[in-house]
Amino acid sequence: MSSLRDDVLARTDIVDLVSKYVDIKKKGKNRMGLCPFHKEKSPSFTVAEDKQIFKCFGCGKGGNAFSFHMEIERVDFWDSLQMLAKDANVDISSYQKDPEKQAIAKSEREKQKLMNKRVAWFFQQQFAGSDAEKYVKEKRKLSQGTIEKFALGYAPNSYEHMMWMLKEKGFSEHDIIEAGLAKAGKSGWWAYAFFRHRLTFPIHDHIGNVVWFGARALDADQNPKYLNTTETAVYNKSQLLFGLDKAKEHLSAFDQLIIVEGYMDVVALHQYGLPIGLATCGTALTTQHCKLIHRYTPNLLFAFDNDNAWFEAAIRGLKVAYEQDLFPKIFVFPSEYKDVDEWLTNRTPEDSEKDPIELRKETLKSMSVDGFAWVLEQYRTRYDLQNPVERKKVIVQCFELISKIEDYAIMQLYFSQLATSIELHEEQLRKQFRQRLKKSTVRTKKFAPEGEEQRPESSSKLSEKYLLWSLLWKNFSSKLGANESVINPYVDVFSSLAKHFPTTILAEVYSWEVSPATKERLIEAELFREAQIADLDWTKVTAVVQKFLHQQAHKLQRVVMKSKSLSHEAKQELLSEIRAL
């Protein structure tokens, strides 16, 4: 039976896959675009349809369809395999005896995903008639449809009920503890359920796997209000956003996402016709969160709670977002409501989900303001800008925000707004900013003139030897379009060198029997060459290839002269061939 991996790979066209995430355009025989894995202004990301691989010559990432999908979706191999198999209409169930799948299924991650799925089902079974059901239906006014959409559940007030269920399914006590679903007793010989007498929210990763649970207290004296635990093999709160698996299905209609503070805010947004809410899992917004969001949309709203910490939370969030080229707006709901959930529950009729999408989008637009403009307005109301001390504090805090921005045009816009707000000449403001940058560790490239590109540091620059060997491997120089009559003398010289140095990779290349590692590097070099000559007139290709071959041939003269294995006569023969070129 063929390998499941190989069959999925054979049915997945890497050009179609990459095109879902990156705008790639035809350039020569390949396609190129801006790399999705690092910031760049000039395309160095190459996709080769004939080789079914990708390579970025800026950051060095490369590989096949699985490599790309795992990196772009931040999933492990098994999740990638399942997703690509579904897209390729490959029935995984027919590969049940595939040893590859069996090996993967034994991993700790797969075990924990399966346990979480079982526990989510268990909590749902306990929900009917529980205090959790009474709380969400009577106090939170959630519909049955919303409850089912989020698979809300109830963790019973029992130390062992859930433990028994998992043990019956074949999981050990050690497995349950490792998954964070139970805690070891102080005596060390027994374990007890981590979640007890709480409303539960299954937390899914962005592709739908249950990776953890949010658990809310149901009694006033029950602490903490929301229960979190240490990270597990599948749960990393700095990379997870509650609700993303559902919100991404509505992006084609709304083209924006809303960051809120709590799970119930996300649920309320769905119930009242705005199914694009996300919440972090007990942590502040992180760089990883912003990178994940940016993959889906650049349009982001912040809708934080109206409490003492909301302003500081918004500032922190804006700084992180600006670093990832996201420029969130602030969703301003009436101050008499403490959070989005309370505002929606008390304001919006229950059938608002039936309102036209354009009307809901217009509501969001009318109640949102650019993040930086909102910050300036907050500073104007919170500080006395005629007081030198407070005025300086506002300027410094705004500089900290602006320093996170890479986009020169947006930086200029915010400078103009700041200058107008504090009634200071814009050029004087820029001068202060430059002085502050010079004193701090902030890189001065953030104030570089527009059009001045900062190329990434590359750890994958191809050495000249691989660029040379790729031209000689399987007549690649001819395939590029180089004139054979001009190139052949160089090919003959290198063939002679290969014969005199039989243990080198050069000889390996001429034998056409290269190792997998060498083949990988040669293919990367081919991609680099194809991208390099893609914009050249075909009449110039020969000149470019000939010049490089000529330089490399003459560099090898030193290798020939220093060789201890060659006789004097062999050296003279080789040197004569090289000098005759």
C-alpha positions in Angstrom: 0.0 0.0 0.0 1.3 3.4 -0.9 2.2 5.9 1.8 -0.6 8.2 3.0 1.9 11.1 3.0 3.0 10.4 -0.5 -0.5 10.1 -1.9 -1.6 13.4 -0.3 1.6 15.1 -1.5 1.0 13.8 -5.1 -2.5 15.2 -5.1 -1.5 18.6 -3.7 -0.3 21.2 -6.1 2.0 23.5 -4.2 1.2 26.5 -6.5 -2.5 26.2 -5.7 -1.7 25.8 -2.0 0.7 28.7 -1.7 -1.6 31.0 -3.7 -4.2 30.7 -0.9 -1.9 32.6 1.4 0.6 34.5 -0.9 0.2 36.6 -4.0 2.7 34.9 -6.3 3.2 36.0 -9.9 4.8 34.3 -12.8 8.5 35.1 -13.2 10.2 33.0 -15.8 9.3 29.3 -15.3 8.6 29.8 -11.6 6.4 32.1 -9.4 7.6 34.7 -6.9 6.1 36.8 -4.2 6.7 38.5 -0.8 7.7 35.9 1.8 5.0 35.3 4.4 7.5 34.2 7.0 9.5 37.4 7.2 9.1 41.1 6.3 10.5 42.1 2.9 9.7 44.6 0.2 11.4 42.9 -2.8 10.2 39.3 -3.5 12.6 36.6 -2.7 10.0 33.9 -2.1 10.0 31.4 -5.0 7.7 28.5 -5.9 8.6 26.0 -8.5 5.7 24.1 -10.0 7.8 21.5 -11.8 9.8 20.7 -8.7 6.8 21.1 -6.3 8.8 23.0 -3.7 9.2 26.5 -2.4 12.2 28.5 -1.2 12.8 31.9 0.3 16.2 33.3 -0.5 15.8 35.9 2.2 15.0 33.9 5.4 16.0 30.5 4.1 12.8 28.6 4.6 11.9 26.0 2.0 10.5 22.6 1.3 7.5 20.8 -0.1 3.8 21.4 0.3 3.8 19.9 3.9 6.7 22.1 4.9 4.9 25.2 3.7 1.5 24.3 5.2 2.9 23.4 8.6 4.8 26.7 8.8 2.0 28.9 7.5 -0.7 27.3 9.6 1.5 26.6 12.7 0.4 23.0 12.9 2.2 19.7 13.4 2.6 17.1 10.6 -0.5 15.1 11.5 -2.8 18.1 11.5 -1.3 19.3 8.2 -1.8 15.8 6.7 -5.5 15.7 7.8 -6.2 19.2 6.4 -4.4 18.6 3.0 -6.0 15.2 2.7 -9.4 16.7 3.0 -8.6 19.3 0.4 -7.2 16.7 -1.9 -10.2 14.3 -1.4 -8.0 11.6 0.1 -9.9 9.2 2.4 -7.7 8.8 5.4 -9.8 6.0 6.8 -8.5 3.7 4.0 -5.0 4.0 5.4 -5.8 2.8 8.9 -3.0 0.2 8.8 -0.5 2.7 7.5 2.5 2.4 9.9 3.2 6.1 9.4 -0.2 7.1 10.8 0.1 4.6 13.7 3.4 6.1 14.7 2.1 9.6 14.6 -1.0 8.7 16.6 1.1 7.5 19.5 2.6 11.0 20.0 1.9 12.9 23.2 0.2 15.7 21.2 -2.2 13.3 19.5 -3.0 11.6 22.8 -3.8 14.9 24.5 -6.0 16.1 21.6 -8.0 12.9 21.9 -8.4 13.3 25.6 -9.5 16.9 25.2 -12.1 15.8 22.7 -13.4 13.1 25.0 -13.6 15.6 27.9 -15.4 18.2 25.8 -18.0 15.6 25.0 -18.2 14.6 28.7 -18.8 18.2 29.8 -21.5 18.6 27.2 -23.3 15.5 28.5 -23.3 17.0 32.1 -24.7 20.4 30.9 -28.4 19.7 30.7 -30.1 20.6 34.0 -26.9 21.9 35.6 -26.2 25.2 37.3 -24.1 26.1 34.1 -27.2 25.8 31.9 -29.3 27.9 34.3 -26.5 30.6 34.4 -26.1 31.0 30.6 -29.8 30.8 29.7 -31.2 33.0 32.5 -28.4 35.4 33.3 -26.6 35.5 30.0 -29.7 35.0 27.8 -27.9 32.6 25.4 -30.0 30.8 22.9 -29.8 27.0 22.5 -28.2 27.5 19.1 -25.3 29.6 20.6 -24.8 27.1 23.4 -24.5 24.3 20.8 -22.3 26.3 18.5 -19.7 26.8 21.3 -20.3 23.3 22.8 -20.7 24.9 26.3 -20.5 22.3 29.1 -20.5 21.7 32.8 -17.6 20.2 34.8 -19.4 18.4 37.6 -18.5 19.0 41.3 -16.7 15.7 41.5 -13.0 14.9 42.0 -13.3 11.5 40.1 -16.2 11.5 37.7 -14.2 12.7 34.7 -11.2 10.6 35.8 -13.2 7.5 35.6 -14.5 8.3 32.1 -10.9 8.8 30.8 -9.6 5.7 32.4 -12.4 3.7 30.9 -11.2 5.0 27.5 -7.7 3.6 28.1 -5.9 6.7 29.4 -3.6 6.4 32.4 -3.5 8.7 35.4 -0.2 9.9 34.2 -1.6 10.8 30.8 -4.4 12.8 32.4 -2.1 14.7 34.6 0.3 15.5 31.7 -2.6 16.8 29.7 -3.4 19.2 32.6 -6.9 17.7 33.1 -6.0 16.5 36.6 -3.7 17.3 39.5 -1.6 14.9 41.6 -2.6 14.8 45.2 -0.1 15.8 47.9 0.4 12.2 48.9 1.4 11.4 45.4 -0.7 8.3 45.1 -4.0 9.7 43.7 -5.1 12.4 41.3 -8.2 14.6 41.1 -10.1 16.4 38.3 -8.8 20.0 37.7 -12.2 21.4 36.6 -15.0 21.1 39.1 -18.4 22.9 39.3 -17.7 25.2 36.4 -19.1 26.4 33.1 -16.7 25.1 30.4 -15.7 26.5 27.1 -13.8 24.2 24.8 -10.9 26.1 23.4 -10.0 25.1 19.8 -6.9 25.9 17.8 -7.5 27.7 14.5 -8.1 24.4 12.7 -10.6 23.1 15.1 -8.8 20.8 17.5 -9.9 21.0 21.2 -6.7 22.0 22.9 -7.9 23.3 26.3 -10.9 24.6 28.2 -11.9 27.9 29.7 -13.7 27.3 33.0 -15.9 30.0 34.7 -16.9 29.9 38.3 -20.6 29.5 39.0 -20.7 30.6 42.7 -19.9 34.0 44.0 -17.3 32.7 46.5 -15.6 30.5 44.0 -12.1 31.6 43.1 -10.6 32.2 40.6 -13.4 33.5 38.4 -11.7 31.9 35.3 -9.4 28.9 35.7 -6.2 28.5 33.8 -3.4 26.0 34.0 0.1 25.5 32.9 0.8 24.9 29.2 0.7 21.4 27.8 2.0 19.7 24.6 -1.0 21.1 22.7 -1.9 24.2 24.7 0.2 27.4 24.3 -1.8 30.4 25.4 0.5 32.9 23.7 -0.4 31.3 20.3 -4.1 30.6 20.8 -7.1 32.8 20.2 -10.5 31.7 21.5 -13.1 31.9 18.7 -10.7 32.1 15.7 -11.8 28.7 14.4 -15.3 30.1 14.0 -14.6 33.7 13.2 -12.4 32.8 10.2 -15.5 31.3 8.5 -17.1 34.8 8.4 -14.2 36.8 7.1 -15.4 36.8 3.5 -18.4 38.7 4.7 -16.9 41.0 7.4 -13.2 41.2 6.5 -12.2 42.1 10.0 -11.8 40.6 13.5 -12.6 42.0 16.9 -10.4 41.4 20.0 -12.3 41.3 23.2 -11.3 40.4 26.7 -13.5 37.4 27.7 -14.9 34.2 26.4 -18.5 35.4 27.0 -17.8 38.6 24.9 -16.9 36.3 22.0 -20.0 34.2 22.5 -22.2 37.3 22.7 -20.8 38.7 19.5 -21.8 35.5 17.7 -25.3 35.5 19.3 -26.0 39.1 18.2 -24.8 38.9 14.6 -21.1 39.7 14.8 -19.4 36.3 14.6 -15.9 37.7 14.3 -14.9 38.0 17.9 -11.6 36.6 19.4 -10.2 36.5 22.9 -6.8 35.7 24.3 -6.6 32.8 26.8 -5.7 34.4 30.1 -2.8 36.5 28.7 -2.2 39.8 27.0 -2.1 40.1 23.2 1.2 38.7 22.0 3.4 38.9 18.8 2.3 35.3 17.9 -1.4 36.3 18.2 -0.8 39.2 15.8 1.0 37.1 13.3 -1.8 34.6 13.4 -4.4 37.4 12.9 -2.4 38.9 10.0 -2.6 35.7 8.1 -6.4 36.2 7.9 -6.9 39.9 7.7 -5.1 43.2 8.4 -8.3 44.8 9.8 -8.6 44.5 13.5 -10.8 46.1 16.2 -10.0 46.3 19.9 -13.1 46.2 22.2 -11.7 46.0 25.7 -13.6 46.2 29.0 -14.5 49.6 30.4 -12.5 49.2 33.6 -9.4 50.8 35.2 -7.0 48.7 33.2 -8.6 49.1 29.7 -6.5 52.1 28.6 -3.2 50.4 29.5 -4.3 47.2 27.9 -5.2 49.0 24.6 -1.8 50.8 24.6 0.1 47.5 25.1 -2.0 45.9 22.4 -1.3 48.7 19.9 2.4 48.4 20.4 2.4 44.7 19.7 0.1 45.1 16.7 2.2 48.0 15.2 5.3 45.8 15.3 3.4 43.3 13.1 2.1 45.9 10.6 -1.4 45.8 12.1 -3.1 49.1 12.8 -6.2 48.3 15.0 -9.2 50.5 15.5 -10.8 51.0 18.8 -14.4 49.9 19.1 -16.0 52.5 21.4 -19.2 51.2 23.1 -21.1 53.3 25.7 -19.2 53.7 29.0 -22.2 52.7 31.1 -21.6 49.1 30.1 -18.6 47.2 31.6 -17.9 45.0 28.5 -19.2 44.1 25.0 -21.3 41.2 26.4 -23.2 43.5 28.7 -23.7 46.2 26.0 -25.0 43.6 23.5 -27.3 41.9 26.0 -28.9 45.1 27.0 -29.0 46.9 23.7 -29.5 44.5 20.8 -32.7 42.6 20.0 -32.2 38.8 19.9 -33.0 38.6 16.2 -30.2 41.1 15.3 -28.3 38.2 13.6 -31.0 38.4 10.9 -30.1 42.0 10.1 -28.3 42.5 6.8 -24.6 42.1 7.1 -24.0 45.6 5.6 -26.0 47.1 8.5 -24.0 45.2 11.1 -20.8 46.3 9.3 -22.0 49.9 9.3 -22.6 49.7 13.1 -19.0 48.6 13.6 -17.7 51.3 11.3 -19.7 54.1 13.0 -18.5 53.1 16.5 -14.8 52.6 15.6 -11.9 55.1 15.6 -8.2 54.7 14.5 -6.1 53.4 17.4 -3.6 56.2 17.4 -6.2 58.9 17.0 -8.1 57.4 20.0 -4.9 57.4 22.1 -4.4 61.1 21.4 -7.9 61.9 22.4 -7.5 59.9 25.6 -4.3 61.8 26.4 -6.0 65.2 25.8 -8.7 64.3 28.4 -6.3 62.6 30.9 -3.4 65.1 30.9 -3.0 68.9 31.0 -1.0 69.6 27.8 -0.1 73.1 29.1 1.8 71.5 32.0 5.4 70.9 30.8 5.8 67.7 32.8 2.6 66.1 31.6 3.1 67.4 28.1 6.5 65.7 27.9 5.0 62.5 29.3 2.4 62.4 26.5 5.1 63.1 23.8 7.3 60.3 25.2 4.5 57.8 25.3 3.4 58.6 21.8 7.0 58.2 20.6 7.0 54.7 22.1 4.0 53.9 20.0 5.4 55.4 16.8 8.7 53.7 17.2 7.0 50.3 16.8 5.9 51.2 13.2 7.8 50.1 10.1 5.6 51.8 7.5 7.0 55.2 6.8 3.8 56.6 5.3 1.8 55.7 8.4 4.5 57.0 10.7 4.3 60.3 8.9 0.5 60.4 9.3 0.8 59.8 13.0 3.5 62.5 13.4 1.2 65.0 11.8 -1.7 64.0 14.1 0.5 64.3 17.1 1.9 67.7 16.1 -1.6 69.0 15.6 -2.8 67.6 18.9 -0.1 69.1 21.1 0.3 72.2 18.9 3.9 71.7 18.1 5.7 72.2 14.7 6.0 68.8 13.0 9.7 69.2 12.1 10.6 70.0 15.7 8.7 66.9 16.8 10.6 64.8 14.3 13.9 66.2 15.6 13.0 65.2 19.2 12.0 61.7 17.9 15.4 61.2 16.2 17.2 62.3 19.3 15.2 59.9 21.4 15.9 57.1 19.0 19.6 57.8 19.1 19.7 57.6 22.8 17.6 54.4 23.0 18.2 51.0 21.6 15.4 51.4 19.1 16.9 50.8 15.6 17.2 54.0 13.5 16.0 52.2 10.4 12.4 52.9 11.7 13.0 56.5 10.6 14.7 55.8 7.3 13.4 57.7 4.2 10.7 56.1 2.3 11.9 53.7 -0.4 15.1 52.8 1.5 14.7 49.0 1.8 16.1 47.0 4.7 17.0 43.6 3.4 16.8 40.7 5.9 19.8 39.0 7.3 20.0 35.8 5.4 21.4 32.6 6.9 20.8 30.7 3.7 23.0 32.4 1.2 23.9 29.8 -1.3 27.6 29.3 -1.7 29.1 29.7 -5.1 30.0 26.0 -5.3 26.4 25.0 -5.3 25.5 27.7 -7.8 28.3 26.3 -10.0 27.4 22.6 -9.5 23.7 23.3 -10.3 24.7 24.6 -13.7 26.6 21.4 -14.5 24.0 19.1 -13.0 21.8 17.4 -15.6 22.6 20.1 -18.3 20.8 22.7 -16.2 22.8 25.6 -17.9 21.3 24.6 -21.2 17.8 24.4 -19.7 18.2 28.0 -18.6 18.6 28.9 -22.2 22.3 29.3 -22.4 24.0 28.8 -25.8 25.5 25.3 -25.7 28.3 26.1 -28.1 29.5 28.8 -25.8 29.0 26.9 -22.6 30.3 23.4 -23.6 34.0 24.3 -23.4 33.4 25.2 -19.7 31.4 22.0 -19.2 34.4 20.0 -20.6 36.9 21.7 -18.3 34.8 20.9 -15.2 34.4 17.4 -16.4 38.1 17.0 -16.5 38.4 18.4 -13.0 35.8 15.9 -11.8 37.8 13.0 -13.2 40.9 14.1 -11.4 39.0 14.7 -8.1 36.8 11.6 -7.9 35.9 12.0 -4.2 34.4 15.5 -4.6 30.8 16.6 -4.9 31.8 17.9 -8.4 32.4 14.3 -9.4 29.1 13.3 -7.7 27.3 15.8 -9.7 28.7 14.6 -13.0 27.8 11.0 -12.1 24.1 12.1 -11.7 24.0 10.1 -8.5 23.9 12.7 -5.9 23.0 12.3 -2.2 19.6 13.6 -1.0 21.3 16.4 0.9 23.3 17.5 -2.1 20.2 17.3 -4.4 18.3 19.6 -2.0 21.0 22.2 -2.2 21.3 21.9 -6.0 17.5 22.4 -6.4 17.7 25.5 -4.3 20.5 26.8 -6.4 18.5 26.1 -9.6 15.6 28.1 -8.1 17.9 30.9 -7.3 19.3 31.0 -10.9 15.8 30.8 -12.5 14.7 33.7 -10.4 17.9 35.6 -11.2 17.5 35.4 -15.0 13.7 35.6 -15.1 13.7 39.3 -16.1 16.6 39.0 -18.5 16.3 39.1 -22.2 17.0 35.6 -23.5 20.0 36.9 -25.5 21.7 38.0 -22.2 21.3 34.6 -20.4 24.3 33.1 -22.1 26.6 36.0 -21.1 25.5 35.8 -17.5 26.1 32.0 -17.3 29.4 32.3 -19.2 30.7 35.0 -16.9 30.0 33.0 -13.8 31.5 29.8 -15.2 34.6 31.7 -16.3 35.1 33.2 -12.8 34.7 29.9 -11.1 37.0 28.0 -13.4 39.8 30.5 -12.8 39.2 30.4 -9.1 39.8 26.6 -9.2 43.3 27.2 -10.5 44.5 27.5 -6.9 42.8 24.2 -6.0 44.7 22.5 -8.8 48.0 24.0 -8.0 47.8 23.2 -4.2 46.6 19.6 -4.9 48.9 16.9 -3.4 47.3 14.1 -5.2 47.9 15.4 -8.8 51.1 14.8 -10.7 52.9 17.8 -12.2 51.8 16.7 -15.7 48.2 16.5 -14.6 48.3 19.9 -13.0 49.8 21.4 -16.2 47.2 19.8 -18.4 44.3 21.1 -16.2 45.8 24.6 -15.9 46.2 24.8 -19.7 42.6 23.8 -20.2 41.4 26.5 -17.8 43.7 29.2 -19.2 42.4 28.5 -22.7 38.9 29.4 -21.9 
